[in-house]
Amino acid sequence: MAIATLAVAIGANAVVFSALNALLLRPLNVPQSESLYGLQFGGAHRGALSYPNYVDLQDRNRSFDG
């Protein structure tokens, strides 16, 4: 029972570390990653952006490259 518990614990630890390493610890593989920005909106659908709002933001953009 002890060997099975150790095997499960070591396997779970490896999976969690691999996920964290891939998602948080490695830098993004994109050119000029320091120029990436995220927009967040409040309301009932937190983080949702409709296509008409996106087009409106794109047309009135004065701060970002593209």
mmCIF file of the N, C-alpha and C atoms, coordinates in Angstrom:
data_MODEL
# 
_entry.id   MODEL 
# 
loop_
_atom_site.group_PDB 
_atom_site.id 
_atom_site.type_symbol 
_atom_site.label_atom_id 
_atom_site.label_alt_id 
_atom_site.label_comp_id 
_atom_site.label_asym_id 
_atom_site.label_entity_id 
_atom_site.label_seq_id 
_atom_site.pdbx_PDB_ins_code 
_atom_site.Cartn_x 
_atom_site.Cartn_y 
_atom_site.Cartn_z 
_atom_site.occupancy 
_atom_site.B_iso_or_equiv 
_atom_site.pdbx_formal_charge 
_atom_site.auth_seq_id 
_atom_site.auth_comp_id 
_atom_site.auth_asym_id 
_atom_site.auth_atom_id 
_atom_site.pdbx_PDB_model_num 
ATOM 1   N N  . MET A 1 1  ? 0.816   -1.182 0.000   1.00 0.00 ? 1  MET A N  1 
ATOM 2   C CA . MET A 1 1  ? 0.000   0.000  0.000   1.00 0.00 ? 1  MET A CA 1 
ATOM 3   C C  . MET A 1 1  ? 0.865   1.252  0.000   1.00 0.00 ? 1  MET A C  1 
ATOM 4   N N  . ALA A 1 2  ? 1.967   1.210  0.725   1.00 0.00 ? 2  ALA A N  1 
ATOM 5   C CA . ALA A 1 2  ? 2.861   2.371  0.793   1.00 0.00 ? 2  ALA A CA 1 
ATOM 6   C C  . ALA A 1 2  ? 3.488   2.652  -0.568  1.00 0.00 ? 2  ALA A C  1 
ATOM 7   N N  . ILE A 1 3  ? 3.868   1.608  -1.301  1.00 0.00 ? 3  ILE A N  1 
ATOM 8   C CA . ILE A 1 3  ? 4.471   1.786  -2.631  1.00 0.00 ? 3  ILE A CA 1 
ATOM 9   C C  . ILE A 1 3  ? 3.462   2.371  -3.603  1.00 0.00 ? 3  ILE A C  1 
ATOM 10  N N  . ALA A 1 4  ? 2.229   1.909  -3.530  1.00 0.00 ? 4  ALA A N  1 
ATOM 11  C CA . ALA A 1 4  ? 1.191   2.451  -4.409  1.00 0.00 ? 4  ALA A CA 1 
ATOM 12  C C  . ALA A 1 4  ? 0.919   3.915  -4.082  1.00 0.00 ? 4  ALA A C  1 
ATOM 13  N N  . THR A 1 5  ? 0.890   4.265  -2.817  1.00 0.00 ? 5  THR A N  1 
ATOM 14  C CA . THR A 1 5  ? 0.675   5.656  -2.420  1.00 0.00 ? 5  THR A CA 1 
ATOM 15  C C  . THR A 1 5  ? 1.810   6.540  -2.904  1.00 0.00 ? 5  THR A C  1 
ATOM 16  N N  . LEU A 1 6  ? 3.036   6.078  -2.751  1.00 0.00 ? 6  LEU A N  1 
ATOM 17  C CA . LEU A 1 6  ? 4.184   6.846  -3.246  1.00 0.00 ? 6  LEU A CA 1 
ATOM 18  C C  . LEU A 1 6  ? 4.137   7.005  -4.764  1.00 0.00 ? 6  LEU A C  1 
ATOM 19  N N  . ALA A 1 7  ? 3.785   5.956  -5.468  1.00 0.00 ? 7  ALA A N  1 
ATOM 20  C CA . ALA A 1 7  ? 3.714   6.025  -6.928  1.00 0.00 ? 7  ALA A CA 1 
ATOM 21  C C  . ALA A 1 7  ? 2.665   7.029  -7.386  1.00 0.00 ? 7  ALA A C  1 
ATOM 22  N N  . VAL A 1 8  ? 1.493   7.009  -6.750  1.00 0.00 ? 8  VAL A N  1 
ATOM 23  C CA . VAL A 1 8  ? 0.432   7.956  -7.110  1.00 0.00 ? 8  VAL A CA 1 
ATOM 24  C C  . VAL A 1 8  ? 0.858   9.381  -6.781  1.00 0.00 ? 8  VAL A C  1 
ATOM 25  N N  . ALA A 1 9  ? 1.477   9.586  -5.619  1.00 0.00 ? 9  ALA A N  1 
ATOM 26  C CA . ALA A 1 9  ? 1.902   10.924 -5.216  1.00 0.00 ? 9  ALA A CA 1 
ATOM 27  C C  . ALA A 1 9  ? 2.984   11.474 -6.141  1.00 0.00 ? 9  ALA A C  1 
ATOM 28  N N  . ILE A 1 10 ? 3.946   10.654 -6.490  1.00 0.00 ? 10 ILE A N  1 
ATOM 29  C CA . ILE A 1 10 ? 5.013   11.093 -7.386  1.00 0.00 ? 10 ILE A CA 1 
ATOM 30  C C  . ILE A 1 10 ? 4.449   11.386 -8.781  1.00 0.00 ? 10 ILE A C  1 
ATOM 31  N N  . GLY A 1 11 ? 3.556   10.549 -9.256  1.00 0.00 ? 11 GLY A N  1 
ATOM 32  C CA . GLY A 1 11 ? 2.928   10.787 -10.556 1.00 0.00 ? 11 GLY A CA 1 
ATOM 33  C C  . GLY A 1 11 ? 2.109   12.063 -10.571 1.00 0.00 ? 11 GLY A C  1 
ATOM 34  N N  . ALA A 1 12 ? 1.326   12.313 -9.511  1.00 0.00 ? 12 ALA A N  1 
ATOM 35  C CA . ALA A 1 12 ? 0.532   13.537 -9.429  1.00 0.00 ? 12 ALA A CA 1 
ATOM 36  C C  . ALA A 1 12 ? 1.429   14.761 -9.360  1.00 0.00 ? 12 ALA A C  1 
ATOM 37  N N  . ASN A 1 13 ? 2.504   14.663 -8.620  1.00 0.00 ? 13 ASN A N  1 
ATOM 38  C CA . ASN A 1 13 ? 3.452   15.764 -8.528  1.00 0.00 ? 13 ASN A CA 1 
ATOM 39  C C  . ASN A 1 13 ? 4.076   16.063 -9.890  1.00 0.00 ? 13 ASN A C  1 
ATOM 40  N N  . ALA A 1 14 ? 4.427   15.051 -10.628 1.00 0.00 ? 14 ALA A N  1 
ATOM 41  C CA . ALA A 1 14 ? 5.015   15.249 -11.955 1.00 0.00 ? 14 ALA A CA 1 
ATOM 42  C C  . ALA A 1 14 ? 4.017   15.904 -12.910 1.00 0.00 ? 14 ALA A C  1 
ATOM 43  N N  . VAL A 1 15 ? 2.763   15.501 -12.845 1.00 0.00 ? 15 VAL A N  1 
ATOM 44  C CA . VAL A 1 15 ? 1.738   16.083 -13.717 1.00 0.00 ? 15 VAL A CA 1 
ATOM 45  C C  . VAL A 1 15 ? 1.514   17.553 -13.383 1.00 0.00 ? 15 VAL A C  1 
ATOM 46  N N  . VAL A 1 16 ? 1.400   17.868 -12.107 1.00 0.00 ? 16 VAL A N  1 
ATOM 47  C CA . VAL A 1 16 ? 1.168   19.257 -11.702 1.00 0.00 ? 16 VAL A CA 1 
ATOM 48  C C  . VAL A 1 16 ? 2.364   20.130 -12.081 1.00 0.00 ? 16 VAL A C  1 
ATOM 49  N N  . PHE A 1 17 ? 3.579   19.671 -11.835 1.00 0.00 ? 17 PHE A N  1 
ATOM 50  C CA . PHE A 1 17 ? 4.747   20.449 -12.196 1.00 0.00 ? 17 PHE A CA 1 
ATOM 51  C C  . PHE A 1 17 ? 4.836   20.649 -13.698 1.00 0.00 ? 17 PHE A C  1 
ATOM 52  N N  . SER A 1 18 ? 4.541   19.637 -14.479 1.00 0.00 ? 18 SER A N  1 
ATOM 53  C CA . SER A 1 18 ? 4.587   19.773 -15.934 1.00 0.00 ? 18 SER A CA 1 
ATOM 54  C C  . SER A 1 18 ? 3.577   20.805 -16.426 1.00 0.00 ? 18 SER A C  1 
ATOM 55  N N  . ALA A 1 19 ? 2.384   20.792 -15.858 1.00 0.00 ? 19 ALA A N  1 
ATOM 56  C CA . ALA A 1 19 ? 1.359   21.760 -16.251 1.00 0.00 ? 19 ALA A CA 1 
ATOM 57  C C  . ALA A 1 19 ? 1.777   23.175 -15.862 1.00 0.00 ? 19 ALA A C  1 
ATOM 58  N N  . LEU A 1 20 ? 2.256   23.354 -14.636 1.00 0.00 ? 20 LEU A N  1 
ATOM 59  C CA . LEU A 1 20 ? 2.704   24.682 -14.212 1.00 0.00 ? 20 LEU A CA 1 
ATOM 60  C C  . LEU A 1 20 ? 3.894   25.169 -15.034 1.00 0.00 ? 20 LEU A C  1 
ATOM 61  N N  . ASN A 1 21 ? 4.794   24.275 -15.343 1.00 0.00 ? 21 ASN A N  1 
ATOM 62  C CA . ASN A 1 21 ? 5.951   24.641 -16.146 1.00 0.00 ? 21 ASN A CA 1 
ATOM 63  C C  . ASN A 1 21 ? 5.523   25.100 -17.538 1.00 0.00 ? 21 ASN A C  1 
ATOM 64  N N  . ALA A 1 22 ? 4.596   24.393 -18.147 1.00 0.00 ? 22 ALA A N  1 
ATOM 65  C CA . ALA A 1 22 ? 4.150   24.737 -19.495 1.00 0.00 ? 22 ALA A CA 1 
ATOM 66  C C  . ALA A 1 22 ? 3.330   26.022 -19.511 1.00 0.00 ? 22 ALA A C  1 
ATOM 67  N N  . LEU A 1 23 ? 2.518   26.254 -18.467 1.00 0.00 ? 23 LEU A N  1 
ATOM 68  C CA . LEU A 1 23 ? 1.599   27.392 -18.488 1.00 0.00 ? 23 LEU A CA 1 
ATOM 69  C C  . LEU A 1 23 ? 2.143   28.657 -17.836 1.00 0.00 ? 23 LEU A C  1 
ATOM 70  N N  . LEU A 1 24 ? 2.954   28.517 -16.803 1.00 0.00 ? 24 LEU A N  1 
ATOM 71  C CA . LEU A 1 24 ? 3.365   29.696 -16.041 1.00 0.00 ? 24 LEU A CA 1 
ATOM 72  C C  . LEU A 1 24 ? 4.853   30.013 -16.097 1.00 0.00 ? 24 LEU A C  1 
ATOM 73  N N  . LEU A 1 25 ? 5.686   29.014 -16.080 1.00 0.00 ? 25 LEU A N  1 
ATOM 74  C CA . LEU A 1 25 ? 7.112   29.265 -15.914 1.00 0.00 ? 25 LEU A CA 1 
ATOM 75  C C  . LEU A 1 25 ? 7.845   29.576 -17.214 1.00 0.00 ? 25 LEU A C  1 
ATOM 76  N N  . ARG A 1 26 ? 7.432   28.990 -18.306 1.00 0.00 ? 26 ARG A N  1 
ATOM 77  C CA . ARG A 1 26 ? 8.093   29.254 -19.584 1.00 0.00 ? 26 ARG A CA 1 
ATOM 78  C C  . ARG A 1 26 ? 7.552   30.534 -20.203 1.00 0.00 ? 26 ARG A C  1 
ATOM 79  N N  . PRO A 1 27 ? 8.413   31.325 -20.836 1.00 0.00 ? 27 PRO A N  1 
ATOM 80  C CA . PRO A 1 27 ? 7.918   32.531 -21.505 1.00 0.00 ? 27 PRO A CA 1 
ATOM 81  C C  . PRO A 1 27 ? 7.107   32.166 -22.743 1.00 0.00 ? 27 PRO A C  1 
ATOM 82  N N  . LEU A 1 28 ? 6.276   33.092 -23.172 1.00 0.00 ? 28 LEU A N  1 
ATOM 83  C CA . LEU A 1 28 ? 5.476   32.870 -24.373 1.00 0.00 ? 28 LEU A CA 1 
ATOM 84  C C  . LEU A 1 28 ? 6.371   32.759 -25.591 1.00 0.00 ? 28 LEU A C  1 
ATOM 85  N N  . ASN A 1 29 ? 6.008   31.891 -26.497 1.00 0.00 ? 29 ASN A N  1 
ATOM 86  C CA . ASN A 1 29 ? 6.786   31.681 -27.715 1.00 0.00 ? 29 ASN A CA 1 
ATOM 87  C C  . ASN A 1 29 ? 6.207   32.533 -28.847 1.00 0.00 ? 29 ASN A C  1 
ATOM 88  N N  . VAL A 1 30 ? 6.204   33.841 -28.640 1.00 0.00 ? 30 VAL A N  1 
ATOM 89  C CA . VAL A 1 30 ? 5.721   34.782 -29.652 1.00 0.00 ? 30 VAL A CA 1 
ATOM 90  C C  . VAL A 1 30 ? 6.741   35.897 -29.795 1.00 0.00 ? 30 VAL A C  1 
ATOM 91  N N  . PRO A 1 31 ? 6.845   36.476 -30.978 1.00 0.00 ? 31 PRO A N  1 
ATOM 92  C CA . PRO A 1 31 ? 7.771   37.602 -31.133 1.00 0.00 ? 31 PRO A CA 1 
ATOM 93  C C  . PRO A 1 31 ? 7.257   38.819 -30.361 1.00 0.00 ? 31 PRO A C  1 
ATOM 94  N N  . GLN A 1 32 ? 8.138   39.541 -29.722 1.00 0.00 ? 32 GLN A N  1 
ATOM 95  C CA . GLN A 1 32 ? 7.831   40.740 -28.945 1.00 0.00 ? 32 GLN A CA 1 
ATOM 96  C C  . GLN A 1 32 ? 6.727   40.489 -27.918 1.00 0.00 ? 32 GLN A C  1 
ATOM 97  N N  . SER A 1 33 ? 6.907   39.490 -27.082 1.00 0.00 ? 33 SER A N  1 
ATOM 98  C CA . SER A 1 33 ? 5.883   39.137 -26.101 1.00 0.00 ? 33 SER A CA 1 
ATOM 99  C C  . SER A 1 33 ? 5.634   40.250 -25.093 1.00 0.00 ? 33 SER A C  1 
ATOM 100 N N  . GLU A 1 34 ? 6.586   41.167 -24.938 1.00 0.00 ? 34 GLU A N  1 
ATOM 101 C CA . GLU A 1 34 ? 6.374   42.274 -24.007 1.00 0.00 ? 34 GLU A CA 1 
ATOM 102 C C  . GLU A 1 34 ? 5.336   43.266 -24.515 1.00 0.00 ? 34 GLU A C  1 
ATOM 103 N N  . SER A 1 35 ? 4.953   43.175 -25.781 1.00 0.00 ? 35 SER A N  1 
ATOM 104 C CA . SER A 1 35 ? 3.960   44.102 -26.333 1.00 0.00 ? 35 SER A CA 1 
ATOM 105 C C  . SER A 1 35 ? 2.551   43.505 -26.364 1.00 0.00 ? 35 SER A C  1 
ATOM 106 N N  . LEU A 1 36 ? 2.336   42.346 -25.726 1.00 0.00 ? 36 LEU A N  1 
ATOM 107 C CA . LEU A 1 36 ? 1.000   41.758 -25.666 1.00 0.00 ? 36 LEU A CA 1 
ATOM 108 C C  . LEU A 1 36 ? 0.204   42.380 -24.524 1.00 0.00 ? 36 LEU A C  1 
ATOM 109 N N  . TYR A 1 37 ? -1.064  42.636 -24.759 1.00 0.00 ? 37 TYR A N  1 
ATOM 110 C CA . TYR A 1 37 ? -1.947  43.207 -23.746 1.00 0.00 ? 37 TYR A CA 1 
ATOM 111 C C  . TYR A 1 37 ? -3.225  42.406 -23.696 1.00 0.00 ? 37 TYR A C  1 
ATOM 112 N N  . GLY A 1 38 ? -3.893  42.438 -22.571 1.00 0.00 ? 38 GLY A N  1 
ATOM 113 C CA . GLY A 1 38 ? -5.193  41.790 -22.420 1.00 0.00 ? 38 GLY A CA 1 
ATOM 114 C C  . GLY A 1 38 ? -6.227  42.816 -22.006 1.00 0.00 ? 38 GLY A C  1 
ATOM 115 N N  . LEU A 1 39 ? -7.405  42.716 -22.577 1.00 0.00 ? 39 LEU A N  1 
ATOM 116 C CA . LEU A 1 39 ? -8.503  43.602 -22.219 1.00 0.00 ? 39 LEU A CA 1 
ATOM 117 C C  . LEU A 1 39 ? -9.519  42.811 -21.432 1.00 0.00 ? 39 LEU A C  1 
ATOM 118 N N  . GLN A 1 40 ? -10.002 43.387 -20.342 1.00 0.00 ? 40 GLN A N  1 
ATOM 119 C CA . GLN A 1 40 ? -10.975 42.693 -19.506 1.00 0.00 ? 40 GLN A CA 1 
ATOM 120 C C  . GLN A 1 40 ? -12.163 43.610 -19.290 1.00 0.00 ? 40 GLN A C  1 
ATOM 121 N N  . PHE A 1 41 ? -13.346 43.052 -19.451 1.00 0.00 ? 41 PHE A N  1 
ATOM 122 C CA . PHE A 1 41 ? -14.570 43.803 -19.300 1.00 0.00 ? 41 PHE A CA 1 
ATOM 123 C C  . PHE A 1 41 ? -15.375 43.213 -18.161 1.00 0.00 ? 41 PHE A C  1 
ATOM 124 N N  . GLY A 1 42 ? -16.110 44.046 -17.451 1.00 0.00 ? 42 GLY A N  1 
ATOM 125 C CA . GLY A 1 42 ? -16.959 43.587 -16.360 1.00 0.00 ? 42 GLY A CA 1 
ATOM 126 C C  . GLY A 1 42 ? -18.355 43.293 -16.873 1.00 0.00 ? 42 GLY A C  1 
ATOM 127 N N  . GLY A 1 43 ? -19.250 43.061 -15.947 1.00 0.00 ? 43 GLY A N  1 
ATOM 128 C CA . GLY A 1 43 ? -20.635 42.808 -16.308 1.00 0.00 ? 43 GLY A CA 1 
ATOM 129 C C  . GLY A 1 43 ? -21.008 41.363 -16.072 1.00 0.00 ? 43 GLY A C  1 
ATOM 130 N N  . ALA A 1 44 ? -22.160 40.982 -16.604 1.00 0.00 ? 44 ALA A N  1 
ATOM 131 C CA . ALA A 1 44 ? -22.688 39.635 -16.393 1.00 0.00 ? 44 ALA A CA 1 
ATOM 132 C C  . ALA A 1 44 ? -21.807 38.562 -17.024 1.00 0.00 ? 44 ALA A C  1 
ATOM 133 N N  . HIS A 1 45 ? -21.262 38.848 -18.193 1.00 0.00 ? 45 HIS A N  1 
ATOM 134 C CA . HIS A 1 45 ? -20.397 37.888 -18.897 1.00 0.00 ? 45 HIS A CA 1 
ATOM 135 C C  . HIS A 1 45 ? -18.956 38.354 -18.759 1.00 0.00 ? 45 HIS A C  1 
ATOM 136 N N  . ARG A 1 46 ? -18.414 38.204 -17.587 1.00 0.00 ? 46 ARG A N  1 
ATOM 137 C CA . ARG A 1 46 ? -17.078 38.717 -17.296 1.00 0.00 ? 46 ARG A CA 1 
ATOM 138 C C  . ARG A 1 46 ? -16.047 38.135 -18.260 1.00 0.00 ? 46 ARG A C  1 
ATOM 139 N N  . GLY A 1 47 ? -15.329 39.025 -18.924 1.00 0.00 ? 47 GLY A N  1 
ATOM 140 C CA . GLY A 1 47 ? -14.297 38.621 -19.854 1.00 0.00 ? 47 GLY A CA 1 
ATOM 141 C C  . GLY A 1 47 ? -14.794 38.382 -21.263 1.00 0.00 ? 47 GLY A C  1 
ATOM 142 N N  . ALA A 1 48 ? -16.105 38.421 -21.485 1.00 0.00 ? 48 ALA A N  1 
ATOM 143 C CA . ALA A 1 48 ? -16.653 38.179 -22.819 1.00 0.00 ? 48 ALA A CA 1 
ATOM 144 C C  . ALA A 1 48 ? -16.617 39.473 -23.627 1.00 0.00 ? 48 ALA A C  1 
ATOM 145 N N  . LEU A 1 49 ? -16.320 39.348 -24.889 1.00 0.00 ? 49 LEU A N  1 
ATOM 146 C CA . LEU A 1 49 ? -16.281 40.493 -25.790 1.00 0.00 ? 49 LEU A CA 1 
ATOM 147 C C  . LEU A 1 49 ? -17.001 40.104 -27.070 1.00 0.00 ? 49 LEU A C  1 
ATOM 148 N N  . SER A 1 50 ? -18.047 40.832 -27.396 1.00 0.00 ? 50 SER A N  1 
ATOM 149 C CA . SER A 1 50 ? -18.794 40.517 -28.616 1.00 0.00 ? 50 SER A CA 1 
ATOM 150 C C  . SER A 1 50 ? -18.025 41.038 -29.828 1.00 0.00 ? 50 SER A C  1 
ATOM 151 N N  . TYR A 1 51 ? -18.328 40.480 -30.974 1.00 0.00 ? 51 TYR A N  1 
ATOM 152 C CA . TYR A 1 51 ? -17.641 40.901 -32.192 1.00 0.00 ? 51 TYR A CA 1 
ATOM 153 C C  . TYR A 1 51 ? -17.909 42.363 -32.530 1.00 0.00 ? 51 TYR A C  1 
ATOM 154 N N  . PRO A 1 52 ? -19.141 42.876 -32.403 1.00 0.00 ? 52 PRO A N  1 
ATOM 155 C CA . PRO A 1 52 ? -19.343 44.314 -32.663 1.00 0.00 ? 52 PRO A CA 1 
ATOM 156 C C  . PRO A 1 52 ? -18.519 45.208 -31.738 1.00 0.00 ? 52 PRO A C  1 
ATOM 157 N N  . ASN A 1 53 ? -18.373 44.818 -30.476 1.00 0.00 ? 53 ASN A N  1 
ATOM 158 C CA . ASN A 1 53 ? -17.521 45.606 -29.569 1.00 0.00 ? 53 ASN A CA 1 
ATOM 159 C C  . ASN A 1 53 ? -16.065 45.537 -29.992 1.00 0.00 ? 53 ASN A C  1 
ATOM 160 N N  . TYR A 1 54 ? -15.624 44.375 -30.433 1.00 0.00 ? 54 TYR A N  1 
ATOM 161 C CA . TYR A 1 54 ? -14.252 44.227 -30.912 1.00 0.00 ? 54 TYR A CA 1 
ATOM 162 C C  . TYR A 1 54 ? -13.994 45.124 -32.117 1.00 0.00 ? 54 TYR A C  1 
ATOM 163 N N  . VAL A 1 55 ? -14.911 45.137 -33.067 1.00 0.00 ? 55 VAL A N  1 
ATOM 164 C CA . VAL A 1 55 ? -14.753 45.972 -34.263 1.00 0.00 ? 55 VAL A CA 1 
ATOM 165 C C  . VAL A 1 55 ? -14.733 47.447 -33.864 1.00 0.00 ? 55 VAL A C  1 
ATOM 166 N N  . ASP A 1 56 ? -15.589 47.834 -32.916 1.00 0.00 ? 56 ASP A N  1 
ATOM 167 C CA . ASP A 1 56 ? -15.621 49.210 -32.449 1.00 0.00 ? 56 ASP A CA 1 
ATOM 168 C C  . ASP A 1 56 ? -14.295 49.592 -31.793 1.00 0.00 ? 56 ASP A C  1 
ATOM 169 N N  . LEU A 1 57 ? -13.766 48.723 -30.943 1.00 0.00 ? 57 LEU A N  1 
ATOM 170 C CA . LEU A 1 57 ? -12.474 48.992 -30.318 1.00 0.00 ? 57 LEU A CA 1 
ATOM 171 C C  . LEU A 1 57 ? -11.354 49.069 -31.359 1.00 0.00 ? 57 LEU A C  1 
ATOM 172 N N  . GLN A 1 58 ? -11.399 48.202 -32.342 1.00 0.00 ? 58 GLN A N  1 
ATOM 173 C CA . GLN A 1 58 ? -10.379 48.195 -33.382 1.00 0.00 ? 58 GLN A CA 1 
ATOM 174 C C  . GLN A 1 58 ? -10.424 49.483 -34.197 1.00 0.00 ? 58 GLN A C  1 
ATOM 175 N N  . ASP A 1 59 ? -11.614 49.968 -34.506 1.00 0.00 ? 59 ASP A N  1 
ATOM 176 C CA . ASP A 1 59 ? -11.740 51.193 -35.303 1.00 0.00 ? 59 ASP A CA 1 
ATOM 177 C C  . ASP A 1 59 ? -11.287 52.424 -34.534 1.00 0.00 ? 59 ASP A C  1 
ATOM 178 N N  . ARG A 1 60 ? -11.539 52.453 -33.235 1.00 0.00 ? 60 ARG A N  1 
ATOM 179 C CA . ARG A 1 60 ? -11.190 53.627 -32.422 1.00 0.00 ? 60 ARG A CA 1 
ATOM 180 C C  . ARG A 1 60 ? -9.836  53.490 -31.736 1.00 0.00 ? 60 ARG A C  1 
ATOM 181 N N  . ASN A 1 61 ? -9.050  52.511 -32.109 1.00 0.00 ? 61 ASN A N  1 
ATOM 182 C CA . ASN A 1 61 ? -7.757  52.245 -31.496 1.00 0.00 ? 61 ASN A CA 1 
ATOM 183 C C  . ASN A 1 61 ? -6.777  53.369 -31.799 1.00 0.00 ? 61 ASN A C  1 
ATOM 184 N N  . ARG A 1 62 ? -6.192  53.946 -30.748 1.00 0.00 ? 62 ARG A N  1 
ATOM 185 C CA . ARG A 1 62 ? -5.148  54.949 -30.899 1.00 0.00 ? 62 ARG A CA 1 
ATOM 186 C C  . ARG A 1 62 ? -3.902  54.567 -30.099 1.00 0.00 ? 62 ARG A C  1 
ATOM 187 N N  . SER A 1 63 ? -3.939  53.448 -29.367 1.00 0.00 ? 63 SER A N  1 
ATOM 188 C CA . SER A 1 63 ? -2.855  53.121 -28.451 1.00 0.00 ? 63 SER A CA 1 
ATOM 189 C C  . SER A 1 63 ? -2.048  51.889 -28.845 1.00 0.00 ? 63 SER A C  1 
ATOM 190 N N  . PHE A 1 64 ? -2.624  50.998 -29.612 1.00 0.00 ? 64 PHE A N  1 
ATOM 191 C CA . PHE A 1 64 ? -1.978  49.722 -29.893 1.00 0.00 ? 64 PHE A CA 1 
ATOM 192 C C  . PHE A 1 64 ? -1.606  49.611 -31.358 1.00 0.00 ? 64 PHE A C  1 
ATOM 193 N N  . ASP A 1 65 ? -0.657  48.719 -31.656 1.00 0.00 ? 65 ASP A N  1 
ATOM 194 C CA . ASP A 1 65 ? -0.175  48.542 -33.021 1.00 0.00 ? 65 ASP A CA 1 
ATOM 195 C C  . ASP A 1 65 ? -1.193  47.865 -33.928 1.00 0.00 ? 65 ASP A C  1 
ATOM 196 N N  . GLY A 1 66 ? -1.787  46.775 -33.454 1.00 0.00 ? 66 GLY A N  1 
ATOM 197 C CA . GLY A 1 66 ? -2.670  46.044 -34.357 1.00 0.00 ? 66 GLY A CA 1 
ATOM 198 C C  . GLY A 1 66 ? -3.750  45.308 -33.632 1.00 0.00 ? 66 GLY A C  1 
# 
